[in-house]
């Protein structure tokens, strides 16, 4: 929403009514936001227990009271999966927690996941009237979503959304990350025969390999996947579409529609001297090995290096996950090295806060230009170029500029590079006829997510590059609606 659109909305009749209600309900608007309960920083920085511990029922109802049930709920405009936010929150306020969870599941396949990792502060909560007009902290929509989903799971009364009678039409999903799971849930509800093909040995994609358990426990993801399985979604593991099974094989097997959601698992590097030294790795490799391969266990077949002086290059959520993981694996000094200032960091404020509490150092306005190794080929130092900020670039952030002659050397024994990812190239190469950008992302119609191959739709990071879980899920929902229209028109 542009600034002009916001002004127009605030002048509209529904907004005036909302503001009148807020004046009449000062007992609601004067309630301070209930903040998430957390484990002690010193304790949690040495284990993989979940940092956020959730809201109590009393806290959730107190926070739900703050919702003004706006006539024009702009919070929903900020939700890529169109959750009925006022309805689920009012259910919590009334103590109808299971009904709140059912409301979430009407449009979201992964409410417990989204309640934990979705950047609500940039989505639904940024459109809350508290933020837009009252200049107060937004209603804690994400925390309430997590509460409702967790309450349902812990109660044992897990509801499974209704599905239509089978129409006999087979649909394939390539990749079991958030885009693929969201798409599969919506299509199976419509009666389609849906099979999800996953290249790895675990279902969940980036939810499993990319996000540490201290932020998103695997058992939470497993419960939401099991709900999809109970709805009728089938899963095939260790199957690489484009290698194990070709595009032509899928047609032979009777699949009438394919949703490509293979993600962006190809790590970027900086192309500087020393990147091939032992002890320099991508965040993708590091987190995948720790999260999926038990690499933190020194007795495992493929243990990961556990450095004492660890530098993580980057300022996004993946960088925060990596540096906080290194801290938990015994790093005495764990450092974020970022070429811009902290204000320009794309990571969530909550992740930055948690990292600082856990003793992570932030070395901003520095950029590595070389890694130095010892005689055994192991990294022992890195050279850093000091930076300053110039004018804003295309991203809206101020461009970092090298300060001539300002170079420092830092002793380190492990480097984790987290400077972005590129799309998985397998599907674009294996599906002849797809159109791709120069960055390797699949070109789709933005309204329908349909590719140049009419039976192939795509969404998530394979279309966007590296993006958020909730945007990928929104792509999945949009593609499901459009593919249904396409198949029914045939």
N, C-alpha and C positions, 0 to 999 in steps of 0.2 A: 504494500500500500504506500503510495507516494505521500509526501507531506500535504499536498493539495487535497488528496482523497481523504486523508485523516481529518483535515479541517472541515471538509464537507460532511463527513460522517458525524463529527462532533456537533455540527449545527443541525443535524437531522432530528426529526421528532423522536425516534426511538432513543437516541442518546440523551435528549432533554428529559425524557421520561426516566431513563436510568439515573441521571444525575438527581432528579427530584426524589427518586426512591432512596438514593444514597444519603440525601439530606434528612429524610425521614427515618433512616435506619443507621443513625450515627453509632448505635451500639454495635453494628456490624463493621462499619468502616474504621472504627476506633480500635478494633481488635488487632493487636500486632501479629504479624505473620509467625506461624509456628515453624521453627527451623528443624531440620533433620537431626536426629540423634546419631552420634558418631562414636566409634571406638577411640580410645586414647591413642594419640599419635605415636608415642614411644612404643607402646605395646604393638600396635598394628603394623608398624614399619618392619617388624621381624617375622611376620607370618602372612598367610594369604587369606585370612578371614576378611569378610566383606566389611569395608570401612563404614558405610552408612548402615545403620541398624533398623531404619524404618520408624514410622510414627506409631504411637499407641492408639487404641480406639478413641480415647478421650482427646488426644491431640488432633487426630484426623477430623473428628466432629467439630472441634473448636475451629480448625482451619477452614472446614467446609462452610461454617457460618459466615465467613467473610464474603462468600460468593453472593453477588447481588441479583443473580438470575436475570441478567440484562434482557430486555426485549429484543435487542439486536446483538447477539453474543459474538462479538468480533474475535473472541478467543478461538472460536471454531474456524475462522478464516485462516488462522495461523497453523492449523493442524493438517498436515499432508494426508492423513488417513481419515479425516472428517469425523473424529470422535464427537459424540454428543456430550460435550463437556458439562454444560449446566445440569443436564439430567443425571449424570453419574455422580456429580458432586452433591446435588440435593439428596440423592439416595443415601450418600454417606452421612449427611447432616441428620437425616431421619433415623440413622442406625440400620438402614437396609443395605448392608455391605455386600451381600451376595447379589442383590439386584444391581448394585453399582458395577460389579464385575461383569454381569451379563450385558449391561449396556456397553461396556468397553469392548466386549467380544463381538458385538454386532458389526463393528468396522475394523477392529484391530486383532490381528492374529497373535500379537506378541505384547500384551499390555504390561506384563511384569518386566519384560526387557526394556520397553520404551520408558517405563517409569523410572528406570535406572540410568539409561545412557542417552536418551533423547535430549537435545539442547533446548529445553522448554523456554529458557530465557530468551532465545532467538526466534521461537516459534509462537506457540499459543500464549505463553505468559507475556510476551512482548506486545500482544494485542489486548491484554486485560485492561479494563477501565481504570484499575488502580494505577497502572503504568502510564496509560495514555492521558488521563485527565486528572486523577486525584493525586498524582505524584507520590504514590506510596508503593510499597513492595506488592508485587502482583500476588494473586491467590496462588498457592503452591500446587498447581495443577499436576505437575509431574509427581510430586510426593504423594498426592492423593491417589493418583493412578496406581502407583506402586503399592500403596496400602491396600486398595481394593483387590488387586490381583493377588497379593500375598495372603490376605485374609481368606480368600476363596481356596487357595492351594492348601493352606494350613488347616482349614476347616475340614478338608476331605470331601466337601460337596462341590466338586469341580463340574461345571456345566459344559456341555459340548454343544456348540451352535447347531441348529437344524440344517439339514442338507436336503436339496430337492431329489426327487427320484432320478435314478441314473438315466442319462440320455444315450449312453453307449459310445460317446465320442471320446477318443483317447487324446490326451494332452501331455506333452513332455515339458519339463522344467529343467533347465541346465544350471545347476548350482543351488545349494541349500542355504544361502545367506538370507538376509532380511527381505530382499526384493523377491527372491524365489519363494520363500515361505508365505509371504503376504499374498502373492499371486495364486499360489496353490490353494490357500484357504478360501479365497474368493471364488475360484473356479470349481472347487469341489462342492461348495454351497449351491452352485448352480446346476449340479448334477453331472459334471464331467468326470471322466475317469482319468485321474491325475497321477503321474509318476514323476518324482523328483530324482534326478541323477546327480550324484555328488562324487567328485574326483577323490576326495580324502576318505579316511576311515571313520570320520565323525560327521554327523549332521549338524549344520548350524553356520557353516562358512565363517565369516569374520567374527560372528558372535562367539565362536569357540576358539579359533586360532588367534584372533587379534585383540581380544579384550580380556585382561587378566581377571582371575576369580575374585580378587579383592574389590573389583568394580562390578562384575557380573558373574556370579557363581554358575558353573556349568549345570548344576542340577535345576536351576531356574529355567535355563534354556530347554533342558530335556523335558520338563513338565509341559511346556508350551508346544514342543514338537509332538509329544505324545497326544495332546488334544487334536492336533492335525491328523495324526495317524488314526485316531478313533473316528474322525470325520470321514475317513476313507482315503486319505492321501497315502500313496505308496512311496517308499524310498529305496533307491539302489545305490549302494556305496561302492567305492573303489572303481568307479566307472568314468572314464575320461571321454566325454563327447568330443568327437573330432579325431580320436585315436581308437579307443575301445569300440565305439559305435560311431558310424559316419552319419552325415545328414541324410544320405540316401537310405541307409539302414533304417532310420527312424520312419521314413515314409513307407518302406517295405513292412515295417512292424505295425503300420496302421495309425501312426500319430497324425492328427489333422492340424495341430497347432503346436508351435514350439515357442517357449519363452526363454530367451537367453539372459541369464542373470549370473554370469560367471565371474563378475567382480573385477577388481583391479589389484591383482596379486603380484605384479611385476615391480620390484622396488627400484627407485631411482637412486643414483649415486651422484657425486659432485665432479667426478673426473679430475681428481687432484692426485699428486704423487703420494704413493704409500697406501692406496685403498686396498691393495692385494695383500697387505701384511696380515699375519696371524693376529687375531684379536680385533679386527675391523669387520663388522657385519652389518647387515640391514636390520631394521626393526622388525620387518616381516619374518626373517629367519629367526631372530632372537625370540620374539613372542610366540611364534608357532612351535618352536622346539620346547620352550618352557611350558606353554599351555597345553599342547597336545602330545608331546613325546616324553614327558617326565624328565626333561633334560636338566632340571635343577637337582636331580638325584645323582650324586657322583658315581653311584653303582650302576646306573643305566648304561645301555649300549652306546648311546650317543650323548654324553653329558655336554652341557654348554659351558664355555669359559665363564668363570665367576671372578671378575676383576675386583681389585680393591680400590682403584682410582678409575672410575668409569665416566666417560663423557658421552652424552647423547646429543646429537646434532639435530636441531629442529625445535619448533615451538608449538606443535599441534597436540591433539589428544593422544596420538600414538607415541609421540615423544615422551609425554608425561607418563603414559603406561609403561614405557620402556625404562625410564629412569627410576620410577618407583619400584618396578620389578627388580632392577639391579640392586636397589637399596635392600630389598627383602632377601636377596641372594648373598648378602654379606658385604656389599660395597661400603667401605669406610668413608669414601668421598664420592658422591654421585652428583654430576653437574649437568645442567642444561646449558648448551652453547647455542645461542640464537643471534642471527645477524641483525635483527631489528631490536627495538626496545620492548619492554614487557607489555606496553599498551597495544602494540601491534600483534601480539601473540594470538593465533587463532584458537588456541586451546580454551576449553570452558573455564570460567573463573573458579568454579568449584574444584577442578582438577589442579589448577595452579595453587589454590589455597591449601589443598590436601598435601601437595608435594612440598610446599614450604614448611608445613607443620611437621613433616616427616624428615626434615633435615636436608632436603635437596637444595643445592646451590644453583643460583641463576647467573650465568655469565652472558649478559646481553650485549648487543652491539659488538659482537665478535664473530668472526667467520673463519673456519679452518681453511688453510691453504696448502698444508702438507702434513702427512703422518710420517714419523721417523721410527725406524726399527732398529733392533740390535743385531748382533751377528747371527742370531738364530732365526731371524726373520719375524720377530714378534714386535708389535707396536709398543713403544716406550714413551714417546713424546708426540705432541702435535704443535705445529706452528699456527698461530692465530693472527689474523689481520683485524685490527681495530677499525670499527665503522662509525659513521655518523649518518644521520637521516637527512635526506634531501626532500625534493618535491614528491607528492603522491604519485603512485604508478597506477596501472589499470585496475589493480585490486582495491584501490582506495587507500592503501597503506603507504606511508612515506618510504621512498626508495632508499635502501642502504647504500652508502658511498664509502669506499675505502679511504682511510686517512693515510696519506703517503708517509711511508717510513715507520708507521706505528705497528710493529710486529712483536708478538710475545710468544714465548715457548712454555708449554704446560706439560708436566709429567703425568702420563696416564698409562694404564695397561690394558684398557679395553675401550673401543669406540663403537657406538651403535648409531647408525646413520638413519635418520627419520626425516627425509626431505621430500616426501611425497611418493606416490606410486603411479604406475601406468597400467592401462587395462590389460587383462589377460589376452594375449594375441591369438590363442588357439581357435576360438570360435570364428573371428573374422577371417582367419586363414582357411579354415576347414569348410565354411559355408560359402561356396562360390556364388557371387551375386550380391553379397552384402556391400553396402557402401560404408566407408569408414573415414574418419577425419585424419588429419596428419598426426594427431596424437594417438591414433589407434582405437578411438571410441567408435561404437556403432552409431551411424546416423539413423535417427528415427523421426517420425512425425511426432511433434511434441504433444499434440492433443491425444493421439491414440497409442503412442509408443510402437507403432508398426514400422518395420524396416522395409528396405527395398525388396526383400523376399516376402511376398504377401502373407505367408503362413508363419513367419518369424517375427515375433515381437521382442523387445528388449528393454531392460531397465536396470536401475542401480548403477554401480560404479562402471560397468562395461559401457554405459552411455554417458555418465556424468564425470568419469574419472573418480578420484577419491572424494566421497561425500559422506553424509550422515546416514545412520540406520533408518531414521524416520523418513528421509527423502527417498531412500531406496524402497521402503515399504509403500510410500505414496505412488511410486512408479509401478509397483506390482499391482496395486488396486486399479490404477488407471488402465494398465495393459489388460487386466482381466475383463473389465467392462468392455473395452474396445474389441478384444478377441472374441468375446461372446457375441457382440453385434456382428462381427465379420463372419463368424461361423454360422450364425442363425440366418444371415442374409443369403448364404450359399444354400 
